[in-house]
Amino acid sequence: MTNLLSHLSYVALSTPDVEASVDFYVNTVGLTEVAREDGRVYLRCWGDYYAYSLVIVPGDEPALESMAWRTASAEALQAAVERIEAKGVTGEWFDGLRIGRAYRFTGPWGHTMTLHWDAEHFRYTEGELASTFPDRPQRRSRVAGTPRQLDHVTIATSDVDAFAAWYSDVFGFRIMARTVLDEVPLSIFSVLTTNEKSHDLGVVFDASDRAGRVNHYAFWLDTREEMLIAADVLMENGVPIEYGPTIHGIGEQSFLYYREPSTMRIELNTGGYRNYVPDWEPQTWRTSQGSYDIYRVSSMPDSLAESFPPANAPTATEEGLTAGTRDQILDAAR
């Protein structure tokens, strides 16, 4: 099937304290606030080609409100909606800020997804944010280590393989790889893409009974050196690094994780491979092969098994199971 989606365009996240999160994103991460509407705050990375890539919304707890993809065309948007509704899932049309007519639905595992074709192509043409380079939509941020663009989102679900199959069947996501436990034949992680990246959608196994959870979302930096500078800046601003820097096996990106004030997890990504093979066959990794940390020399903290919103059981991690969460996750899988 022809791929109906082109790329991840934005994520909308809820937080109990909108102002604390926005202040963090602007002054520590280096994003730019572009709009406020109905309590929602719209933010952009300096290299985003559209008006925004992150939306912060009021909520009782940190959670994923929606993940949004731009379709490959106006016709692809209509085709995608027809395929969604043919599966017995009904969504709604709405007018989104600077994205026009969009379609929002909740998938079988409780995750809300937004699809749109129209998008405001954004560029500062005057003032201090205007770039001297014609291809850049905005001057590079003055905050050291600021990400260039949104990269991917990783959700949590009770059935990794079924989730990947459904989204591949409906939208044409390419399933690139998955991780299976050494202990039992359980898929605990999978990566899907709409383009040449290793993934713009990750899927991790969730042992809880709460649907629609998210594990993290990721920004992209141009180089590993910028990521290391970002790590320095975070640490000097009192923001601890949760895990990393190191390199993923699947995707081969350099990465690190940290948290924003709501406790939502953010990943920084750079490097990695590009895959243009149209008939790619998904690869299967064992956790012992270093699917998450290619060097296999570090100890992953149990905190990485926390997904959002909080629930009664942990998720797996991209690497597999941590010692502190192993029994709960294996019990849920049986």
Backbone hydrogen bonds, N-H to C=O, Kabsch-Sander energy under -0.5 kcal/mol:
donor,donor_aa,acceptor,acceptor_aa,energy
4,L,171,F,-2.4
5,L,171,F,-0.6
6,S,70,R,-3.0
7,H,70,R,-1.1
9,S,68,A,-2.9
10,Y,68,A,-1.2
11,V,53,S,-1.8
12,A,66,S,-2.9
13,L,55,V,-2.9
14,S,63,A,-2.3
15,T,57,V,-1.9
21,S,17,D,-1.9
22,V,18,V,-2.9
23,D,19,E,-2.6
24,F,20,A,-1.8
25,Y,21,S,-2.5
26,V,22,V,-2.4
27,N,23,D,-2.7
28,T,24,F,-2.2
29,V,24,F,-2.1
30,G,25,Y,-1.0
31,L,25,Y,-3.0
32,T,44,R,-2.5
34,V,42,Y,-2.9
35,A,42,Y,-1.2
37,E,40,R,-2.2
40,R,37,E,-2.2
41,V,56,I,-2.6
42,Y,35,A,-2.8
43,L,54,L,-3.1
44,R,32,T,-2.0
46,W,147,P,-0.7
47,G,148,R,-1.9
48,D,45,C,-1.4
51,A,120,E,-0.7
53,S,43,L,-2.3
54,L,43,L,-1.8
55,V,11,V,-2.3
56,I,41,V,-2.7
57,V,13,L,-2.7
57,V,55,V,-0.5
59,G,15,T,-1.7
63,A,14,S,-1.1
65,E,12,A,-2.5
65,E,63,A,-0.7
66,S,12,A,-1.6
67,M,112,T,-1.6
68,A,10,Y,-2.9
69,W,114,T,-2.6
70,R,7,H,-2.2
71,T,116,H,-2.5
72,A,4,L,-2.4
77,L,73,S,-1.7
78,Q,74,A,-1.7
79,A,75,E,-2.4
80,A,76,A,-2.6
81,V,77,L,-2.1
82,E,78,Q,-2.2
83,R,79,A,-2.0
84,I,80,A,-2.4
85,E,81,V,-2.6
86,A,82,E,-1.7
87,K,83,R,-0.8
87,K,84,I,-1.0
88,G,85,E,-1.5
89,V,84,I,-1.5
92,E,104,R,-2.4
94,F,102,A,-2.6
96,G,94,F,-0.7
96,G,100,G,-2.9
99,I,96,G,-1.4
100,G,96,G,-1.2
102,A,94,F,-3.2
103,Y,115,L,-2.7
104,R,92,E,-2.9
105,F,113,M,-2.2
107,G,105,F,-0.5
107,G,111,H,-2.7
110,G,107,G,-2.2
113,M,105,F,-2.9
114,T,67,M,-2.5
115,L,103,Y,-2.8
116,H,69,W,-1.7
117,W,101,R,-0.6
120,E,98,R,-2.1
121,H,119,A,-0.7
122,F,49,Y,-2.7
122,F,120,E,-0.6
124,Y,137,P,-2.7
130,A,127,G,-1.5
131,S,124,Y,-0.5
136,R,133,F,-1.4
139,R,129,L,-2.9
144,A,142,R,-0.5
146,T,143,V,-1.3
148,R,220,W,-2.8
149,Q,220,W,-1.3
151,D,218,A,-3.2
152,H,218,A,-0.9
153,V,200,D,-1.2
154,T,216,H,-2.9
155,I,153,V,-0.5
155,I,202,G,-2.5
156,A,213,R,-2.5
157,T,204,V,-2.4
163,F,159,D,-2.3
164,A,160,V,-2.5
165,A,161,D,-2.4
166,W,162,A,-2.4
167,Y,163,F,-2.3
168,S,164,A,-1.9
169,D,165,A,-2.5
170,V,166,W,-2.5
171,F,167,Y,-1.8
172,G,168,S,-1.6
173,F,167,Y,-1.1
174,R,193,T,-3.0
175,I,173,F,-0.5
176,M,174,R,-0.7
176,M,191,V,-2.6
177,A,191,V,-1.0
178,R,283,Q,-2.1
179,T,189,F,-2.8
180,V,285,W,-3.0
181,L,186,L,-2.2
186,L,184,V,-2.6
188,I,179,T,-2.4
188,I,186,L,-0.6
189,F,179,T,-1.1
190,S,203,V,-2.0
191,V,177,A,-2.3
192,L,201,L,-2.8
193,T,174,R,-2.1
200,D,192,L,-2.0
201,L,192,L,-1.9
202,G,153,V,-2.6
203,V,190,S,-2.4
204,V,155,I,-2.5
205,F,188,I,-2.1
206,D,157,T,-2.9
207,A,314,P,-2.0
211,A,209,D,-0.6
212,G,109,W,-2.0
214,V,308,F,-2.8
215,N,154,T,-2.6
216,H,154,T,-1.6
217,Y,265,R,-1.2
218,A,152,H,-3.1
219,F,267,E,-2.7
220,W,149,Q,-3.4
221,L,269,N,-2.5
227,M,223,T,-1.4
228,L,224,R,-2.2
229,I,225,E,-2.1
230,A,226,E,-2.5
231,A,227,M,-2.1
232,D,228,L,-1.9
233,V,229,I,-2.7
234,L,230,A,-2.7
235,M,231,A,-2.4
236,E,232,D,-2.6
237,N,233,V,-1.0
237,N,234,L,-0.7
238,G,235,M,-1.6
239,V,234,L,-2.9
242,E,240,P,-0.5
242,E,257,Y,-2.3
243,Y,257,Y,-1.2
246,T,255,F,-1.7
248,H,253,Q,-2.8
249,G,291,S,-0.9
250,I,291,S,-2.6
254,S,270,T,-2.5
255,F,246,T,-2.6
256,L,268,L,-1.2
257,Y,243,Y,-2.7
258,Y,266,I,-2.2
259,R,240,P,-0.5
260,E,264,M,-2.2
263,T,260,E,-2.6
266,I,258,Y,-3.2
267,E,217,Y,-2.4
268,L,256,L,-2.5
269,N,219,F,-2.4
270,T,254,S,-1.6
272,G,252,E,-0.8
273,Y,251,G,-1.5
275,N,196,E,-3.2
280,W,277,V,-1.1
283,Q,176,M,-1.8
285,W,178,R,-2.9
285,W,283,Q,-0.5
287,T,180,V,-1.3
289,Q,286,R,-2.0
290,G,287,T,-1.5
291,S,286,R,-0.5
294,I,247,I,-3.0
294,I,292,Y,-0.6
296,R,293,D,-1.0
300,M,298,S,-0.6
304,L,301,P,-1.6
305,A,302,D,-2.3
306,E,303,S,-1.9
307,S,305,A,-0.5
308,F,214,V,-3.0
315,T,305,A,-2.7
316,A,205,F,-3.1
317,T,320,G,-2.8
325,T,322,T,-1.4
326,R,322,T,-1.3
329,I,325,T,-2.0
330,L,326,R,-2.5
331,D,327,D,-2.4
332,A,328,Q,-1.9
333,A,329,I,-1.5
334,R,330,L,-1.0
